[in-house]
Amino acid sequence: MTSVAARVQDKTLRFVRAVFSRYYRSEPPPPIEVREPQQREFAYWEFGKQVMVRHLSFQSVGELLRRLAEVVPLHAYRSSAYFRYPAAPMEEKGWEGADLVFDIDADHLDLPCADEHSYRVCPVHGLRNSDDGKCDECGSGLSDVEWVCDRCIEGARAELIKLLNVLTDDFGVSESEIEVGFSGNRGFHVVVYTERLRKLDQMARREIVTYLTCEGIDPSLLGLPWKGRRVRSLRRPSLDEPGWRGRIVRSVASQLERSGEVQSWLEDPDWGALRPSRWRELISRAISEERVNVDPVVTQDVHRLVRLPWSLNGKTGLAAARIPLDRVEDFDPFEEAAVLKGPPVRVRVLFAPRFRIGGGEYGPFEGPAEVKLPVHAAVYLILKGLATLASQ
């Protein structure tokens, strides 16, 4: 990197940190809440540093907020675990349980839109497409851009809704014990604060993941038409049944309704209406559609660090916003998590597809161009690696 480019990058980083600082030092302060903070470990990444600061302990949220205002983190976390001595080294903390945590990330869902926004950019010439990973004009290395669109968010939201239904219907978790949050980037987090689940070990949490994802499921054990089961010997299906049997039956009914194959099945479900091989096709598709895609590593981890609610995500500048359960279906992350304030700023944009944030729509920017953007939009592109402060 040339000295000029280095100075631009340094100036841009200082600008973003100043914007983050205004957020963490605002009055009233950000609505960060943590249950039982005195038993949590806290951690953060600082701007321009490659090492996470962790094993921190605070006796109150107020004390935590003062530290955030002082250090202005790029990312901030708290542990899902409860410790006797949270500031001690890991082997001396005294683990006393952990919340049940789920992570749903659009990047893990194999969504069809992913190929449509796979971008590589040159730091000088913007969008490029080169097999050797270098700009065809100047030879600079190309950077892969992690872009997120509305379809990514909707794909993750669909998984979130499925997860919440299983937690409440199958596991009996009350709504008051569930916290839902936007990650600040590509998906959602769910934290379950249930006393009876705190002591679950990694193996037990893995079993929960297995249940959610239908890993190794045998539909015949649920009394469904499957290999080796005679259709006539099966209990008649009902759309009101609980658990995975009911969920699969309802999905099969929805498929039949869409195809117009057996219209009467919705009023009078009967396994004798179709040949066994067709039922197996429908049930396979139902399992694929209804299984909940969560990150197994996150849920199994009894020491997991979780983003602080309403802290800023250092990859986007969006807040890791808390989402009320009655807002899960209509919460708009690109609108409601765009919390950064400040005057518009002039930036040099390398490239950006059309995007919306904070109530406005911007772009597309096809090549390097200087434009003036609201601060939340400018920071979003900067942290995506697509913009720097413009020369003054």
C-alpha positions as CSV (number, residue, x, y, z in Angstrom):
1,M,0.0,0.0,0.0
2,T,1.4,3.4,-0.9
3,S,1.9,6.0,1.7
4,V,-1.0,8.1,0.2
5,A,-3.3,5.1,0.3
6,A,-2.2,4.3,3.9
7,R,-3.0,7.9,5.0
8,V,-6.4,7.7,3.4
9,Q,-7.2,4.4,5.1
10,D,-6.0,5.7,8.5
11,K,-8.1,8.9,8.1
12,T,-11.1,6.8,7.1
13,L,-10.7,4.5,10.1
14,R,-10.4,7.5,12.4
15,F,-13.6,8.9,10.9
16,V,-15.6,5.6,11.5
17,R,-14.3,5.4,15.1
18,A,-15.4,9.0,15.7
19,V,-18.9,8.1,14.4
20,F,-19.0,5.0,16.7
21,S,-17.8,7.1,19.6
22,R,-20.8,9.5,19.1
23,Y,-23.1,6.5,19.4
24,Y,-21.6,5.0,22.5
25,R,-21.3,8.4,24.2
26,S,-24.8,9.6,23.3
27,E,-27.4,10.8,25.8
28,P,-29.4,8.8,26.6
29,P,-26.9,6.0,26.1
30,P,-27.7,3.1,23.7
31,P,-30.3,0.7,25.2
32,I,-27.8,-2.1,26.0
33,E,-29.2,-4.6,28.4
34,V,-27.6,-7.7,29.8
35,R,-29.3,-10.1,32.2
36,E,-27.2,-10.9,35.3
37,P,-24.1,-8.9,34.1
38,Q,-22.0,-9.7,37.2
39,Q,-21.8,-13.3,36.1
40,R,-20.8,-12.7,32.5
41,E,-17.5,-12.4,30.7
42,F,-17.3,-9.4,28.4
43,A,-15.0,-8.9,25.4
44,Y,-14.4,-6.5,22.5
45,W,-12.3,-5.8,19.5
46,E,-10.7,-2.4,19.3
47,F,-10.3,-0.3,16.1
48,G,-7.1,-1.1,14.2
49,K,-6.1,-4.0,16.5
50,Q,-6.0,-7.7,15.7
51,V,-6.4,-9.1,19.3
52,M,-9.7,-9.5,21.2
53,V,-9.7,-8.0,24.7
54,R,-11.6,-10.5,26.9
55,H,-12.0,-11.9,30.4
56,L,-13.6,-8.6,31.4
57,S,-16.1,-8.3,34.3
58,F,-18.6,-5.6,35.2
59,Q,-20.9,-5.4,38.1
60,S,-23.6,-3.4,36.3
61,V,-24.7,-2.4,32.8
62,G,-23.9,1.2,33.7
63,E,-20.3,0.2,34.4
64,L,-20.2,-1.6,31.0
65,L,-21.6,1.4,29.2
66,R,-18.9,3.6,30.6
67,R,-16.2,1.2,29.4
68,L,-17.8,1.1,25.9
69,A,-17.8,4.9,25.7
70,E,-14.2,4.9,26.8
71,V,-12.7,2.3,24.4
72,V,-15.2,2.7,21.5
73,P,-15.1,-1.0,20.3
74,L,-15.4,-2.2,16.7
75,H,-17.3,-5.2,18.0
76,A,-18.6,-5.9,21.6
77,Y,-19.7,-9.2,23.2
78,R,-20.8,-10.9,26.4
79,S,-20.7,-14.5,27.3
80,S,-23.7,-16.9,27.1
81,A,-22.2,-18.6,30.1
82,Y,-22.5,-17.7,33.8
83,F,-19.3,-17.8,35.7
84,R,-18.4,-17.6,39.4
85,Y,-15.2,-15.6,38.5
86,P,-15.8,-14.2,35.0
87,A,-12.6,-12.1,35.0
88,A,-10.4,-15.2,35.7
89,P,-8.6,-17.3,33.0
90,M,-11.0,-19.7,31.3
91,E,-9.9,-22.8,33.4
92,E,-10.5,-20.8,36.6
93,K,-13.8,-19.0,35.8
94,G,-16.0,-21.6,37.5
95,W,-18.7,-22.4,34.9
96,E,-22.2,-22.3,36.3
97,G,-24.3,-22.8,33.2
98,A,-25.0,-21.1,29.9
99,D,-28.0,-19.7,28.0
100,L,-29.1,-21.7,25.0
101,V,-28.0,-19.7,21.9
102,F,-28.9,-20.1,18.2
103,D,-27.4,-18.3,15.2
104,I,-29.1,-18.1,11.8
105,D,-26.8,-16.6,9.2
106,A,-27.9,-16.1,5.6
107,D,-24.4,-17.0,4.5
108,H,-25.1,-20.6,5.6
109,L,-28.4,-21.1,3.9
110,D,-27.4,-21.6,0.3
111,L,-29.8,-19.0,-0.9
112,P,-30.2,-18.5,-4.7
113,C,-29.4,-14.8,-4.4
114,A,-25.9,-15.4,-3.2
115,D,-24.4,-15.8,-6.7
116,E,-26.1,-12.6,-7.8
117,H,-24.1,-10.5,-5.3
118,S,-20.8,-12.1,-5.3
119,Y,-18.4,-9.2,-6.0
120,R,-14.7,-8.7,-6.3
121,V,-13.2,-5.2,-6.2
122,C,-9.9,-3.6,-7.0
123,P,-8.8,-0.9,-4.5
124,V,-8.1,1.4,-7.4
125,H,-10.5,0.5,-10.2
126,G,-13.5,-0.9,-8.4
127,L,-15.5,-3.9,-9.6
128,R,-13.5,-6.5,-11.5
129,N,-13.9,-10.1,-12.5
130,S,-10.6,-11.9,-12.8
131,D,-9.8,-15.6,-12.4
132,D,-6.4,-15.0,-11.0
133,G,-7.6,-12.6,-8.2
134,K,-5.8,-9.6,-9.6
135,C,-7.0,-6.4,-11.3
136,D,-6.5,-6.7,-15.1
137,E,-5.6,-3.0,-15.2
138,C,-3.2,-2.4,-12.4
139,G,-2.4,-5.9,-11.0
140,S,-3.7,-5.0,-7.5
141,G,-5.2,-7.9,-5.5
142,L,-9.0,-8.1,-5.6
143,S,-11.1,-8.3,-2.4
144,D,-14.2,-10.4,-2.1
145,V,-17.2,-8.3,-0.9
146,E,-19.6,-9.7,1.6
147,W,-22.9,-8.2,0.4
148,V,-26.3,-8.7,1.9
149,C,-29.6,-8.1,0.2
150,D,-33.3,-8.1,1.3
151,R,-33.7,-11.7,0.0
152,C,-30.8,-12.8,2.3
153,I,-32.6,-11.2,5.3
154,E,-35.9,-12.8,4.3
155,G,-34.3,-16.2,4.0
156,A,-32.8,-15.9,7.5
157,R,-36.1,-14.6,8.8
158,A,-38.0,-17.6,7.6
159,E,-35.6,-19.9,9.5
160,L,-36.0,-17.6,12.6
161,I,-39.8,-18.0,12.5
162,K,-39.4,-21.8,12.2
163,L,-37.0,-21.9,15.2
164,L,-39.3,-19.8,17.4
165,N,-42.3,-22.1,16.6
166,V,-40.3,-25.2,17.6
167,L,-39.0,-23.6,20.8
168,T,-42.4,-22.6,22.0
169,D,-44.5,-25.5,20.6
170,D,-42.2,-28.4,21.1
171,F,-39.9,-27.4,23.9
172,G,-42.4,-25.4,25.9
173,V,-40.2,-22.3,26.2
174,S,-42.2,-19.3,27.2
175,E,-42.0,-16.1,25.2
176,S,-40.7,-14.2,28.2
177,E,-37.6,-16.5,28.2
178,I,-36.7,-15.8,24.5
179,E,-34.6,-12.9,23.3
180,V,-34.4,-12.3,19.5
181,G,-31.8,-10.0,17.9
182,F,-30.5,-8.9,14.5
183,S,-26.8,-9.7,14.2
184,G,-26.1,-6.3,12.6
185,N,-25.1,-8.0,9.4
186,R,-26.5,-11.2,7.8
187,G,-28.9,-12.8,10.2
188,F,-30.4,-13.3,13.6
189,H,-29.5,-14.5,17.1
190,V,-31.9,-16.2,19.5
191,V,-31.0,-16.5,23.2
192,V,-33.1,-18.7,25.5
193,Y,-33.0,-17.8,29.2
194,T,-34.5,-20.9,30.7
195,E,-33.2,-22.0,34.1
196,R,-33.9,-25.7,33.4
197,L,-31.7,-25.6,30.3
198,R,-28.7,-23.7,31.7
199,K,-26.8,-26.8,32.8
200,L,-27.1,-28.7,29.5
201,D,-23.7,-29.9,28.4
202,Q,-22.4,-29.9,24.8
203,M,-23.8,-33.3,24.0
204,A,-27.3,-32.3,25.1
205,R,-27.2,-29.1,23.1
206,R,-26.1,-31.1,20.1
207,E,-29.2,-33.3,20.5
208,I,-31.3,-30.1,20.3
209,V,-29.6,-29.2,17.1
210,T,-30.2,-32.7,15.8
211,Y,-33.9,-32.3,16.6
212,L,-34.2,-28.9,14.9
213,T,-32.3,-29.9,11.7
214,C,-34.0,-33.3,11.4
215,E,-30.6,-34.9,11.2
216,G,-31.1,-38.7,10.8
217,I,-34.9,-38.5,11.0
218,D,-36.8,-41.7,10.2
219,P,-40.3,-40.7,9.1
220,S,-41.5,-44.3,9.7
221,L,-41.0,-43.8,13.4
222,L,-43.4,-40.9,13.2
223,G,-46.0,-43.1,11.7
224,L,-45.6,-41.6,8.2
225,P,-45.5,-43.5,4.9
226,W,-41.9,-44.5,4.3
227,K,-39.8,-47.4,3.2
228,G,-41.2,-50.7,4.6
229,R,-44.4,-49.2,6.0
230,R,-47.7,-50.3,4.6
231,V,-49.9,-47.3,4.0
232,R,-53.1,-49.0,5.2
233,S,-51.6,-49.8,8.6
234,L,-50.8,-46.2,9.4
235,R,-52.8,-43.9,11.6
236,R,-54.8,-41.3,9.6
237,P,-53.0,-38.0,9.3
238,S,-54.3,-34.9,11.0
239,L,-53.4,-31.3,10.4
240,D,-53.6,-30.5,14.1
241,E,-51.0,-32.9,15.4
242,P,-48.0,-31.6,17.4
243,G,-44.3,-32.0,16.8
244,W,-42.6,-33.1,13.7
245,R,-45.3,-35.4,12.6
246,G,-47.8,-32.6,12.5
247,R,-45.3,-30.2,10.9
248,I,-44.6,-32.6,8.1
249,V,-48.2,-33.4,7.5
250,R,-49.1,-29.7,7.3
251,S,-46.3,-29.2,4.8
252,V,-47.5,-32.2,2.7
253,A,-50.9,-30.7,2.7
254,S,-49.5,-27.3,1.6
255,Q,-47.7,-29.0,-1.3
256,L,-50.8,-30.8,-2.4
257,E,-52.8,-27.6,-2.3
258,R,-50.1,-25.8,-4.5
259,S,-50.0,-28.6,-7.0
260,G,-53.8,-29.2,-7.1
261,E,-53.0,-32.8,-6.9
262,V,-55.6,-34.0,-4.4
263,Q,-57.8,-31.1,-3.4
264,S,-60.0,-33.2,-1.1
265,W,-57.0,-34.2,1.0
266,L,-57.2,-31.0,3.1
267,E,-60.8,-31.8,4.2
268,D,-60.3,-35.6,4.5
269,P,-56.6,-36.6,4.8
270,D,-56.0,-40.2,3.9
271,W,-52.7,-42.0,3.2
272,G,-54.5,-44.1,0.6
273,A,-55.0,-41.1,-1.7
274,L,-51.6,-41.5,-3.4
275,R,-49.1,-44.2,-4.2
276,P,-46.4,-44.8,-1.5
277,S,-43.5,-43.5,-3.7
278,R,-45.3,-40.2,-4.1
279,W,-45.8,-39.9,-0.3
280,R,-42.1,-40.4,0.1
281,E,-41.3,-37.6,-2.4
282,L,-43.7,-35.2,-0.6
283,I,-42.4,-36.1,2.9
284,S,-38.8,-35.7,1.8
285,R,-39.6,-32.2,0.5
286,A,-41.5,-31.4,3.7
287,I,-38.5,-32.3,5.9
288,S,-36.2,-30.2,3.7
289,E,-38.6,-27.2,3.9
290,E,-39.5,-27.5,7.6
291,R,-36.1,-28.3,9.1
292,V,-34.5,-25.4,11.0
293,N,-31.1,-24.3,9.7
294,V,-29.1,-23.2,12.7
295,D,-25.3,-23.1,13.1
296,P,-24.6,-26.2,15.2
297,V,-21.2,-24.9,16.5
298,V,-22.8,-21.9,18.1
299,T,-25.5,-23.9,19.9
300,Q,-23.2,-26.6,21.2
301,D,-20.7,-24.1,22.6
302,V,-21.2,-23.6,26.4
303,H,-18.7,-20.7,26.5
304,R,-20.0,-18.8,23.4
305,L,-19.6,-15.1,23.2
306,V,-22.7,-13.3,21.9
307,R,-23.0,-9.8,20.5
308,L,-24.1,-7.2,23.0
309,P,-27.7,-6.2,22.2
310,W,-27.6,-2.7,20.5
311,S,-23.9,-2.7,20.2
312,L,-22.5,-1.8,16.7
313,N,-21.4,-4.4,14.2
314,G,-18.0,-3.5,12.9
315,K,-18.7,-5.0,9.5
316,T,-21.6,-2.7,8.7
317,G,-22.1,0.0,11.4
318,L,-25.6,-1.4,11.9
319,A,-26.7,-2.2,15.5
320,A,-27.3,-5.6,16.8
321,A,-30.8,-4.6,17.5
322,R,-33.2,-6.4,19.9
323,I,-36.4,-7.5,18.2
324,P,-39.7,-7.8,20.2
325,L,-41.3,-11.2,19.4
326,D,-44.4,-9.4,18.0
327,R,-42.1,-7.6,15.5
328,V,-40.2,-10.6,14.1
329,E,-42.1,-10.7,10.9
330,D,-42.0,-7.0,10.1
331,F,-38.8,-5.8,11.6
332,D,-36.7,-4.1,9.0
333,P,-33.0,-4.3,9.8
334,F,-31.9,-1.9,7.1
335,E,-34.2,0.7,8.5
336,E,-34.4,0.2,12.3
337,A,-30.8,-0.9,12.9
338,A,-29.3,2.1,11.1
339,V,-28.7,4.1,14.3
340,L,-25.6,6.2,13.4
341,K,-26.0,9.9,13.4
342,G,-24.1,12.8,12.0
343,P,-23.8,15.1,9.0
344,P,-23.6,13.8,5.4
345,V,-20.0,12.9,4.4
346,R,-18.3,12.8,1.0
347,V,-16.8,9.4,0.2
348,R,-15.0,7.8,-2.8
349,V,-17.0,4.7,-3.6
350,L,-15.3,1.9,-5.5
351,F,-18.5,0.1,-6.4
352,A,-21.9,-0.6,-4.9
353,P,-25.1,-2.2,-6.1
354,R,-28.3,-0.3,-5.4
355,F,-29.0,-0.6,-1.7
356,R,-31.3,0.9,0.9
357,I,-30.5,1.9,4.5
358,G,-31.9,4.2,7.0
359,G,-35.0,5.2,4.9
360,G,-33.0,6.1,1.8
361,E,-32.0,4.3,-1.4
362,Y,-28.5,4.8,-2.9
363,G,-26.6,3.7,-6.0
364,P,-25.9,1.8,-8.0
365,F,-22.3,3.0,-8.2
366,E,-20.8,1.2,-11.2
367,G,-17.2,2.5,-10.8
368,P,-15.1,4.8,-8.6
369,A,-17.0,8.0,-7.9
370,E,-17.1,10.7,-5.2
371,V,-20.6,11.1,-3.7
372,K,-22.1,12.6,-0.6
373,L,-24.0,10.1,1.6
374,P,-25.7,10.1,5.0
375,V,-23.3,8.9,7.6
376,H,-24.9,5.5,8.2
377,A,-24.7,4.8,4.4
378,A,-21.1,6.0,4.2
379,V,-20.0,3.9,7.1
380,Y,-21.8,0.9,5.7
381,L,-19.9,1.1,2.5
382,I,-16.6,1.9,4.2
383,L,-16.9,-1.2,6.5
384,K,-17.8,-3.3,3.5
385,G,-14.5,-2.3,2.0
386,L,-16.2,-0.3,-0.8
387,A,-15.5,3.3,0.1
388,T,-13.0,5.6,1.7
389,L,-13.2,9.3,2.7
390,A,-12.9,11.5,-0.3
391,S,-10.1,13.9,-0.6
392,Q,-10.9,17.3,0.8
